[in-house]
């Protein structure tokens, strides 16, 4: 990390925040009845992109919802989007990738308890409301994410979990990871125990512990604390590389760790799974990812472009993504690395704001290495909009550049 503090490009950040606030309305959709492909939802929702073309995203996505609602101060919208996810869960037995019938064969990274507790804390919801939501989250945890039987065989090795798709195809399981596509899994996603998934499930377990503490059931809180501790122990044994001092995905079929360095490791800090000693090592390794425009998703220019000469890996170097920036920054804050977190936040805010100043656009992802150039495209063209970039940008600006915040 640079010893000189990055200064916020205040005017550009202010203008970008104003643009984002004006954009929420154009990104808000209502689809109460189902169509041939789209599932009807009871409440309005914010879509990632309102752009034209074959790859415009006009449905509600699972993990996008979390990052998007962080940047809004609209209780009705946030609660409505959560209730839409609950509606989808009750209809399909999982929260699908998004509200399209053709996307119901898989889910997305599990962030339901993070959404619930954000709303509970931010809008001072009642404990009765919290109880009604946690009941659903516990069911999702048990029936989808920690199940051993088809159609959800995601718990596959020593109590740890993988991404899946009912078509039992590696590439579609990789789509469930949200990292479609990435060099992390070498197109063998079904064989991997991903570090980020297991950290997200650790967060569920700690959130369940918190819930039972809130409602005064210490015995149940202990049950979930123990479950989290067991996951932490197994994740450390299988995924922590002692010599490299870093978390890697684990291929349970070959019994070997991946060699791909990725920002997924920092979900261990975001969730609290990492020990203080592990967090210190992870913080030291930030410099491997830190570039002019933010954090690269993976390290190494050899990951630029395509995987095995055919599939483009947009979740890789040199691209930077809003959700991953947030996980890293919040993880660093959790372990006391406040200056590093601020430096990274301001750097990424400048990247987004400067691009918007030059082009009038906010993108799905950015080029961390050359922030004045377009990011590397993936299976679909780079999208403009963009829901989770808007949400994370507004959230980080409010914390790290409060003088720019426009309400």
C-alpha positions in Angstrom: 0.0 0.0 0.0 1.1 3.5 -0.7 2.4 5.5 2.2 0.7 8.6 0.9 -3.0 8.8 1.4 -5.2 8.8 -1.6 -7.4 12.0 -1.7 -11.0 11.7 -2.8 -11.9 13.4 -6.1 -14.6 15.2 -4.2 -16.5 17.0 -7.0 -16.6 13.9 -9.2 -17.8 11.8 -6.2 -20.5 14.3 -5.4 -21.7 14.4 -9.0 -21.7 10.6 -9.2 -23.7 10.3 -6.0 -26.3 12.8 -7.4 -26.4 10.7 -10.6 -26.9 7.5 -8.6 -29.8 9.0 -6.6 -31.4 10.1 -9.8 -30.9 6.6 -11.3 -32.8 4.6 -8.6 -36.1 5.4 -10.2 -35.1 4.3 -13.7 -33.7 1.0 -12.2 -36.9 0.3 -10.3 -39.2 -2.3 -11.9 -42.5 -3.8 -11.0 -43.4 -7.3 -12.3 -46.4 -8.6 -10.3 -47.5 -11.2 -12.9 -45.4 -13.9 -14.5 -44.6 -14.0 -18.2 -43.1 -16.8 -20.3 -39.7 -16.3 -18.7 -40.1 -13.8 -15.8 -41.4 -14.7 -12.4 -43.9 -12.3 -10.9 -42.9 -10.7 -7.7 -45.1 -9.0 -5.1 -43.1 -5.8 -4.7 -41.1 -3.4 -6.8 -37.4 -4.1 -7.1 -34.2 -2.5 -8.3 -32.6 -4.2 -11.3 -28.9 -4.2 -12.1 -29.2 -2.5 -15.4 -31.9 -0.9 -17.5 -29.9 -0.9 -20.6 -31.0 -2.1 -24.0 -29.9 -5.3 -25.7 -30.0 -9.0 -25.2 -28.1 -9.0 -21.9 -30.0 -6.2 -20.1 -30.8 -7.3 -16.6 -34.4 -6.6 -15.8 -35.0 -9.2 -13.1 -34.2 -9.3 -9.4 -30.9 -11.1 -8.6 -30.2 -12.8 -5.2 -26.8 -11.5 -4.1 -27.1 -8.3 -6.1 -30.0 -7.4 -3.7 -27.6 -7.2 -0.7 -25.1 -4.9 -2.3 -27.8 -2.7 -3.9 -29.9 -2.1 -0.7 -26.7 -1.0 1.2 -26.8 2.2 -0.9 -30.5 3.1 -0.5 -32.3 4.7 2.4 -35.7 3.4 1.5 -37.2 1.0 4.0 -40.2 0.0 1.8 -37.9 -0.9 -1.1 -35.4 -2.8 1.0 -38.1 -4.8 2.9 -40.0 -5.4 -0.4 -36.9 -6.7 -2.1 -36.3 -9.1 0.8 -39.9 -10.2 0.7 -39.5 -10.9 -3.0 -36.6 -13.2 -2.2 -38.7 -15.0 0.4 -41.5 -15.3 -2.2 -39.1 -16.9 -4.6 -37.9 -19.3 -1.9 -41.4 -20.4 -1.0 -42.3 -20.9 -4.7 -39.2 -22.8 -5.8 -37.6 -24.3 -2.7 -34.5 -22.1 -3.1 -33.8 -18.5 -3.9 -32.9 -18.7 -7.6 -30.1 -17.0 -9.4 -32.8 -14.4 -10.4 -36.5 -14.1 -11.0 -36.4 -15.9 -14.4 -37.8 -19.4 -14.8 -34.7 -20.4 -16.7 -32.5 -19.3 -13.8 -34.3 -21.5 -11.1 -31.9 -24.5 -11.5 -29.4 -22.8 -9.2 -29.1 -20.1 -6.5 -26.5 -17.4 -6.0 -24.0 -16.8 -3.1 -26.0 -17.0 0.1 -26.4 -13.6 1.7 -29.9 -13.9 3.1 -29.0 -13.3 6.8 -26.8 -10.4 5.8 -29.8 -8.8 4.1 -32.0 -9.6 7.1 -29.7 -8.1 9.6 -28.9 -5.0 7.5 -32.6 -4.2 7.5 -33.1 -5.2 11.1 -30.2 -2.9 12.2 -30.7 0.0 9.7 -34.5 0.3 10.1 -34.9 -0.7 13.7 -37.2 -3.7 12.9 -38.9 -5.6 15.7 -37.6 -8.9 17.1 -40.9 -10.5 16.0 -40.0 -9.4 12.4 -36.5 -10.7 12.8 -37.8 -14.1 14.1 -40.1 -14.4 11.0 -37.2 -13.8 8.7 -34.7 -16.0 10.5 -37.1 -19.0 10.3 -36.9 -18.8 6.5 -33.1 -18.3 6.5 -32.6 -21.4 8.7 -34.7 -23.4 6.3 -32.7 -22.2 3.3 -29.5 -23.0 5.2 -30.7 -26.5 6.0 -32.6 -27.5 2.9 -30.4 -25.9 0.2 -26.9 -25.0 1.4 -26.1 -27.8 3.9 -28.2 -30.6 2.3 -26.5 -33.8 1.2 -29.3 -35.1 -1.1 -30.4 -34.2 -4.6 -31.7 -31.7 -5.7 -29.4 -29.8 -3.4 -26.3 -32.0 -2.7 -24.1 -29.1 -1.7 -22.7 -30.5 1.6 -20.2 -32.9 0.2 -17.0 -33.2 2.2 -16.4 -33.0 6.0 -19.3 -30.7 6.5 -18.2 -28.2 4.0 -20.1 -27.1 1.0 -20.0 -26.4 -2.8 -21.9 -24.6 -5.4 -24.3 -26.6 -7.5 -26.9 -26.6 -10.3 -29.6 -29.3 -10.7 -28.3 -30.0 -14.2 -25.1 -31.2 -12.6 -22.9 -29.2 -14.9 -19.6 -27.6 -13.8 -20.2 -24.3 -15.7 -23.7 -23.9 -14.3 -22.4 -24.5 -10.8 -19.9 -21.8 -11.4 -22.7 -19.5 -12.4 -24.2 -20.1 -9.0 -20.9 -18.9 -7.5 -21.6 -15.5 -9.0 -18.0 -15.6 -10.4 -19.0 -16.6 -14.0 -16.4 -17.1 -15.3 -13.2 -17.4 -13.2 -9.9 -19.3 -13.2 -10.6 -20.3 -9.6 -12.3 -23.6 -10.4 -10.6 -24.6 -13.7 -14.1 -25.3 -15.1 -14.5 -28.1 -12.5 -16.6 -26.1 -10.0 -18.6 -29.1 -8.7 -15.3 -30.6 -7.4 -14.4 -27.5 -5.3 -15.2 -26.3 -1.8 -15.0 -22.5 -2.3 -13.5 -20.4 0.4 -16.1 -17.7 -0.1 -19.2 -20.0 0.1 -18.0 -21.6 3.3 -17.3 -18.2 4.8 -20.7 -17.0 3.9 -22.2 -20.0 5.6 -20.0 -19.3 8.6 -21.6 -15.9 8.6 -25.1 -17.5 8.6 -24.1 -19.6 11.6 -22.8 -16.6 13.5 -26.0 -14.7 12.5 -28.1 -17.5 13.9 -26.1 -17.3 17.1 -26.8 -13.6 17.3 -30.5 -14.1 16.7 -30.8 -16.6 19.6 -28.8 -14.3 21.8 -31.2 -11.4 21.0 -34.3 -13.5 21.9 -32.8 -14.9 25.0 -32.2 -18.5 24.1 -28.5 -19.1 25.1 -28.6 -22.9 24.6 -29.5 -22.4 20.9 -27.0 -19.7 20.6 -24.3 -22.1 21.8 -25.4 -24.7 19.2 -24.8 -22.2 16.4 -21.6 -20.9 17.9 -20.3 -24.5 18.0 -21.4 -25.1 14.4 -19.4 -22.0 13.3 -16.4 -23.1 15.3 -16.4 -26.5 13.6 -16.7 -24.9 10.1 -13.8 -22.5 11.0 -11.6 -25.4 12.1 -12.3 -27.5 8.9 -11.9 -24.5 6.6 -8.6 -23.6 8.2 -7.3 -27.2 7.9 -8.3 -27.6 4.2 -8.0 -24.1 2.8 -5.4 -22.2 4.7 -1.9 -22.6 3.2 0.5 -22.2 6.0 3.6 -21.3 3.9 1.7 -18.9 1.7 -0.4 -17.6 4.6 -3.5 -17.4 2.4 -6.9 -19.1 1.9 -7.4 -21.0 -1.3 -10.3 -23.0 -2.7 -10.1 -26.7 -2.0 -10.6 -29.5 -4.6 -12.1 -32.3 -2.6 -12.0 -34.7 -5.5 -8.2 -34.4 -5.8 -7.6 -33.4 -2.2 -5.6 -30.4 -3.2 -5.8 -26.7 -2.7 -6.1 -24.4 -5.7 -3.1 -22.3 -6.7 -5.3 -19.3 -7.7 -4.9 -16.2 -5.5 -8.3 -14.4 -5.4 -10.2 -11.9 -3.4 -12.5 -14.6 -2.3 -10.1 -15.3 0.5 -11.1 -12.0 2.1 -14.6 -13.2 2.9 -12.8 -14.9 5.8 -12.3 -11.4 7.2 -15.7 -10.1 6.3 -17.4 -13.0 8.0 -15.0 -13.1 11.0 -13.8 -16.6 10.3 -10.2 -15.6 10.0 -8.1 -15.6 13.2 -6.3 -12.4 14.1 -3.0 -13.9 12.9 -4.5 -15.0 9.6 -6.1 -11.6 9.2 -2.7 -10.0 9.7 -1.2 -12.1 6.9 -4.2 -11.5 4.6 -3.8 -7.7 5.1 -0.1 -8.0 4.2 -1.1 -9.7 0.9 -3.4 -6.9 -0.2 -0.5 -5.3 -2.0 -0.6 -8.3 -4.5 -4.0 -7.2 -5.7 -3.7 -3.4 -5.2 -3.5 -1.5 -8.5 -4.1 2.1 -9.6 -7.9 1.7 -9.9 -8.7 -0.8 -7.1 -8.2 -4.4 -6.2 -7.9 -6.9 -9.0 -10.1 -10.0 -8.6 -7.2 -12.4 -9.0 -3.4 -11.8 -9.3 -1.3 -12.3 -12.4 -1.7 -11.2 -16.0 -1.7 -14.8 -17.1 -5.4 -14.8 -16.2 -6.2 -12.0 -18.6 -8.7 -12.9 -21.3 -9.9 -16.5 -21.7 -9.8 -19.7 -19.8 -8.5 -22.7 -21.8 -8.6 -20.5 -24.9 -12.4 -20.4 -25.0 -14.3 -19.0 -22.0 -13.7 -15.4 -21.1 -12.9 -15.0 -17.4 -14.3 -11.6 -16.4 -14.0 -12.5 -12.7 -10.2 -12.3 -12.9 -7.3 -9.9 -13.4 -7.5 -7.0 -14.4 -11.1 -6.5 -13.4 -12.4 -5.1 -10.1 -16.0 -5.6 -8.9 -18.0 -3.7 -6.4 -19.0 -6.7 -4.2 -15.5 -7.8 -3.8 -14.3 -4.4 -2.9 -16.9 -4.2 -0.2 -16.0 -7.6 1.3 -12.4 -6.7 1.5 -13.0 -3.2 2.9 -15.5 -4.3 5.5 -13.2 -7.2 6.4 -10.3 -4.9 7.0 -12.4 -2.7 9.1 -13.6 -5.7 11.2 -10.0 -6.5 12.2 -8.9 -2.9 12.8 -7.1 -2.1 9.5 -9.0 1.2 9.2 -6.4 3.2 7.3 -6.0 0.5 4.7 -9.7 0.1 4.4 -10.1 3.9 3.8 -7.3 4.0 1.3 -8.9 1.2 -0.8 -12.4 2.7 -0.5 -11.3 6.1 -1.7 -9.2 4.7 -4.5 -12.2 2.7 -5.9 -14.6 5.6 -5.4 -12.3 7.7 -7.5 -12.2 5.1 -10.2 -16.0 4.9 -10.5 -16.4 8.7 -10.1 -13.8 9.6 -12.7 -15.2 7.1 -15.2 -18.6 8.6 -14.7 -17.2 12.1 -15.1 -15.6 11.1 -18.4 -18.4 9.0 -19.9 -21.6 9.7 -17.9 -21.8 6.0 -17.2 -21.6 3.7 -14.2 -20.4 0.2 -15.0 -20.9 -3.3 -13.7 -17.1 -3.7 -13.2 -13.9 -1.7 -13.8 -10.4 -2.2 -15.0 -8.2 -1.9 -11.8 -4.9 -1.9 -13.7 -5.9 0.7 -16.3 -8.9 2.5 -14.9 -9.2 4.7 -17.9 -9.8 1.6 -20.1 -12.8 -0.6 -20.3 -12.7 -3.8 -18.2 -12.3 -7.2 -19.8 -15.7 -8.4 -21.1 -17.0 -11.8 -20.1 -19.7 -14.1 -21.5 -21.8 -11.0 -22.1 -21.0 -7.3 -22.8 -20.0 -5.0 -19.9 -23.3 -3.6 -18.6 -24.1 -0.1 -17.6 -26.4 1.0 -14.8 -25.5 -0.5 -12.4 -27.3 -1.7 -9.3 -24.6 -3.1 -7.1 -22.0 -0.5 -8.2 -24.5 2.2 -7.3 -25.2 0.6 -3.9 -21.6 0.0 -2.9 -20.5 3.4 -4.1 -23.2 5.2 -2.1 -22.5 3.1 1.0 -18.7 3.6 0.9 -19.0 7.3 0.0 -21.3 7.8 3.0 -18.7 6.3 5.3 -15.4 7.4 3.8 -16.3 10.7 2.1 -19.1 12.0 4.2 -18.7 15.6 3.0 -19.8 14.3 -0.5 -22.9 12.5 0.6 -26.1 13.8 -1.0 -29.4 12.7 0.6 
